[in-house]
Amino acid sequence: MKTLRLNDVTLEMDAFKVESEPKRKIAFTLNVTSETYHDIAVLLYEKTFNVEIPDESLAFRGDITNYSTSLTNLYEAGSVSDFYIEITETHQNADS
């Protein structure tokens, strides 16, 4: 698992892929449980993020451009869903 930071919230990604052209984009999967669902949902509603993957020396500002979930009812105790999320850079940074 790789560590991802979205707006200073640290998450563990199950899988991820990085693209760099024409803009940087990260596609990743989060394993979300009924216990973590509320906090993850509130975070994702922010839509625009400071994205950091420290192990990859990757950082950029981006928006959610694709999102899906394997299960929509996570209010039942013990439920688990895979959240697939793509975040695309909002603009190219001059120093990257």
Secondary structure as UniProt FT lines:
FT   STRAND          2..6
FT   TURN            7..8
FT   STRAND          9..19
FT   STRAND          25..33
FT   TURN            34..36
FT   HELIX           37..44
FT   TURN            45..46
FT   STRAND          48..53
FT   HELIX           54..56
FT   STRAND          58..69
FT   TURN            77..78
FT   STRAND          80..89
FT   TURN            94..95
//
